Amino acid sequence: MGSPKGPVSVVTGASRGIGAAVATTLGKAGGTVIITYRQDSAAAERVAQAVEAAGGRALTCAYDLEEADAAAKLFDFALTSCGRVDHFVANAAAGPVKPVSALRPHHLDRARSANSRAFFLAARHAADHMGDGGRIVALTSVGARFALPGYAVVGMEKASIEAWVRSLAVEHAPRGITVNSVQGGLVDTRSLAHCLEQNDVTMAQAACFIPAGRIGTAQEIADVVVFLLGPGASYLTGQSVVVDGGLSVFHPVFGAASPDGPAPRAPGADS
């Protein structure tokens, strides 16, 4: 590819949803984006085409970050292909959507390897490959703060990632490397649709509890991520930036935030 002119960004889980929006937005700034994915090569190629159509340069690579050596291979690939890494965005995630009573030890092991362990290993290799002033951003979730039905094990992992962010931020601050997370609220993605479907709640019903009156978009999350990667966020580190339309500051005991009314109560709930 030659020596990249703009920043080189590694984005995991970038074949769809928030990761794809981050990659495309970075492309608009003229950077080089390394799009990682696990299985869907066709989707990753479509994102790469969008990045290049936006004015950036794109590479795709498939890695299963649950494997302990995958992070090292990913950043070796980035260094070989581009000569450097400036940004790392950790978006890839996986885990079972099950009630606590249905969780078994292998569910916890899988969630850990796909989330907090994968982030720790990748962030460590990213920092090793970055020059001073690099940027690391992890995508977390409102589930790191609240108990959501079926989301316990993934929420625990998201909270763990936020804890890693704080420690990594302090350790890498002398080099000017910032480490932050973006805690998205209810965002219009396949993951949210699946979670709501599991709980018999529609998007419209869920939006009633958001002061902004609507579900968020992947682009709105991506815009915050890209800000954290830029020079305007050089003094912001170790933080979890909440992007949720006001969901986390509104207490539903006073009724729905939207005039359309609250979502229906779960079957068997007290009236």
C-alpha positions in Angstrom: 0.0 0.0 0.0 2.9 2.3 0.5 3.3 4.7 3.4 -0.2 5.8 4.6 -0.8 9.6 4.5 -3.4 9.7 7.2 -3.8 7.9 10.5 -4.0 4.1 10.5 -6.9 2.7 12.5 -7.7 -0.9 13.4 -11.4 -1.5 14.0 -12.6 -4.9 15.3 -16.0 -6.2 14.5 -16.2 -3.7 11.6 -18.3 -5.7 9.2 -21.6 -4.3 10.4 -23.4 -2.1 12.9 -21.3 0.4 15.0 -18.0 -1.0 13.8 -19.0 -0.4 10.2 -20.1 3.1 10.9 -16.8 3.9 12.7 -14.8 2.5 9.8 -16.8 4.5 7.2 -16.5 7.7 9.2 -12.8 7.3 9.5 -12.6 6.8 5.8 -14.2 10.2 5.3 -11.3 11.7 7.1 -8.9 10.2 4.6 -7.4 7.6 6.9 -6.4 4.0 6.4 -8.8 1.6 8.1 -8.0 -2.1 8.9 -11.4 -3.8 9.0 -11.4 -6.9 11.1 -14.2 -9.5 11.1 -14.8 -13.0 12.2 -16.8 -14.8 9.4 -18.7 -12.5 7.0 -16.1 -11.6 4.4 -18.7 -10.3 2.0 -20.0 -7.8 4.5 -16.4 -6.7 5.4 -15.7 -6.1 1.7 -18.8 -3.9 1.4 -17.6 -1.8 4.3 -14.1 -1.6 2.7 -15.8 -0.3 -0.5 -17.7 2.3 1.5 -14.5 3.4 3.3 -12.8 3.9 -0.1 -15.8 5.6 -1.6 -15.7 8.0 1.3 -12.1 8.9 0.5 -10.1 6.5 2.7 -8.1 3.4 2.2 -9.2 0.0 3.5 -7.8 -3.5 4.3 -9.8 -6.4 5.5 -8.6 -9.3 7.7 -10.4 -12.2 9.5 -9.4 -13.0 13.0 -11.2 -14.8 15.8 -10.2 -12.6 18.8 -11.3 -15.3 21.2 -8.1 -17.1 20.3 -5.3 -16.1 22.5 -2.8 -15.5 19.7 -5.2 -13.6 17.4 -4.4 -10.1 18.7 -0.7 -10.5 18.1 -1.3 -11.7 14.6 -3.7 -8.8 13.9 -1.2 -6.1 14.9 1.7 -7.9 13.2 -0.5 -7.7 10.1 -1.2 -4.0 10.6 2.5 -3.2 11.1 3.5 -5.3 8.1 0.8 -3.7 5.9 0.9 -0.1 7.0 4.1 0.4 9.0 2.4 1.7 12.0 -0.9 1.8 14.0 -2.3 5.1 15.3 -5.8 4.1 16.5 -7.4 1.0 17.9 -11.2 0.7 18.2 -12.4 -2.4 20.1 -15.9 -3.1 18.9 -16.1 -6.9 18.5 -18.2 -8.6 21.1 -20.0 -11.9 21.7 -21.8 -13.6 24.5 -25.0 -15.6 25.4 -28.3 -13.8 26.0 -29.6 -15.9 28.8 -31.0 -15.4 32.3 -28.6 -15.9 35.2 -30.4 -19.2 36.1 -29.5 -20.6 32.7 -25.8 -19.6 32.7 -23.2 -22.4 32.9 -19.4 -22.1 33.4 -18.7 -22.5 29.7 -20.9 -19.4 29.0 -18.8 -17.3 31.3 -15.6 -18.6 29.8 -16.7 -17.9 26.3 -17.9 -14.4 27.2 -14.6 -13.6 28.9 -12.5 -14.8 26.0 -14.6 -12.8 23.5 -14.8 -9.6 25.5 -12.6 -8.5 28.4 -9.7 -10.9 27.6 -9.8 -10.1 23.9 -9.8 -6.4 24.7 -6.9 -6.6 27.1 -4.8 -8.6 24.7 -5.6 -6.4 21.7 -5.1 -3.2 23.7 -1.7 -4.4 24.9 -0.5 -5.2 21.4 -2.0 -1.9 20.1 -0.1 0.1 22.6 3.1 -1.8 21.8 2.7 -0.9 18.1 1.6 2.8 18.6 3.8 5.8 18.8 3.3 8.4 21.4 -0.1 10.1 21.2 -2.0 7.0 20.0 -5.7 6.4 20.7 -7.6 3.4 22.1 -11.4 3.3 22.3 -13.5 0.4 23.5 -17.3 0.1 22.8 -19.2 -0.9 25.9 -22.9 -0.8 26.7 -25.6 0.4 29.0 -25.5 -3.2 30.3 -22.3 -2.3 32.0 -24.3 -0.1 34.3 -27.8 -1.6 34.5 -29.2 -5.1 34.9 -30.8 -6.0 31.6 -32.8 -9.2 31.2 -30.6 -11.9 29.7 -27.6 -9.6 29.5 -25.9 -10.4 32.8 -22.8 -12.1 31.5 -22.2 -9.7 28.7 -22.9 -6.7 30.9 -20.4 -8.0 33.4 -17.8 -8.2 30.6 -18.6 -4.7 29.4 -18.1 -3.4 33.0 -14.8 -5.3 33.1 -13.6 -3.6 29.9 -14.4 -0.2 31.5 -12.2 -1.2 34.4 -9.4 -2.2 32.0 -9.8 1.2 30.3 -9.2 3.1 33.6 -6.0 1.1 34.4 -4.6 1.2 30.8 -5.3 5.0 30.6 -3.1 5.6 33.7 -0.4 3.3 32.5 -0.1 4.8 29.0 -0.7 8.4 29.9 3.0 9.3 30.1 3.2 8.4 26.4 0.2 10.6 25.5 -1.8 7.5 24.6 -5.4 8.0 25.6 -7.7 5.1 26.5 -11.5 5.6 26.7 -14.7 3.7 26.3 -18.0 4.7 24.7 -21.0 3.3 26.5 -23.9 3.2 24.1 -27.5 3.1 25.2 -30.2 1.5 23.1 -28.8 1.7 19.5 -30.5 0.4 16.4 -28.4 -2.7 15.7 -29.1 -6.4 15.2 -27.9 -7.0 18.8 -30.5 -4.7 20.2 -33.2 -6.2 18.0 -32.3 -9.7 19.2 -32.3 -8.6 22.9 -35.7 -6.8 22.6 -37.2 -9.8 20.8 -36.1 -12.1 23.5 -38.0 -9.9 26.0 -41.1 -9.3 23.8 -40.4 -5.6 23.6 -40.6 -3.5 20.4 -38.3 -0.7 19.5 -41.1 1.8 19.8 -41.9 0.6 23.4 -38.3 0.8 24.4 -38.0 4.3 23.0 -40.7 5.4 25.5 -38.2 5.3 28.3 -35.5 7.4 26.5 -35.8 11.2 27.1 -34.7 11.8 23.6 -37.8 9.9 22.5 -36.0 7.5 20.1 -33.5 4.7 19.7 -30.0 5.9 18.9 -28.1 5.2 15.6 -24.8 3.5 14.9 -23.6 6.7 13.3 -24.3 8.7 16.5 -22.0 6.3 18.4 -19.4 6.4 15.6 -19.2 10.2 15.7 -18.3 10.1 19.4 -15.7 7.4 18.8 -14.1 9.3 16.1 -14.0 12.5 18.2 -12.1 10.5 20.9 -9.6 9.4 18.3 -8.9 13.0 17.3 -6.8 15.8 18.6 -9.7 17.5 20.4 -9.7 14.6 22.9 -6.0 14.7 23.8 -6.7 15.5 27.5 -9.6 13.1 27.9 -8.6 9.7 29.1 -9.7 6.8 31.4 -13.4 7.8 30.9 -16.6 6.1 29.9 -18.5 8.5 27.6 -22.2 7.7 27.8 -24.2 8.2 24.6 -27.8 7.1 25.4 -30.2 10.0 24.7 -30.6 10.6 28.4 -31.7 7.0 29.3 -29.3 6.7 32.2 -30.4 9.9 33.9 -34.1 9.3 33.8 -35.9 7.3 36.5 -38.9 5.3 35.2 -40.6 5.3 38.5 -42.2 8.5 37.3 -43.6 6.9 34.2 -42.4 6.8 30.6 -40.2 9.6 29.2 -42.3 9.5 26.0 -45.9 10.5 26.0 -46.7 7.2 24.2 -46.5 5.5 27.5 -44.4 2.7 29.0 -43.5 -0.7 27.6 -45.6 -3.5 28.8 -44.5 -5.2 32.1 -43.0 -8.6 31.9 -45.3 -11.6 32.3 -45.9 -12.3 36.0 -44.7 -8.9 37.2 -46.6 -7.4 40.1 -49.2 -4.9 39.0 
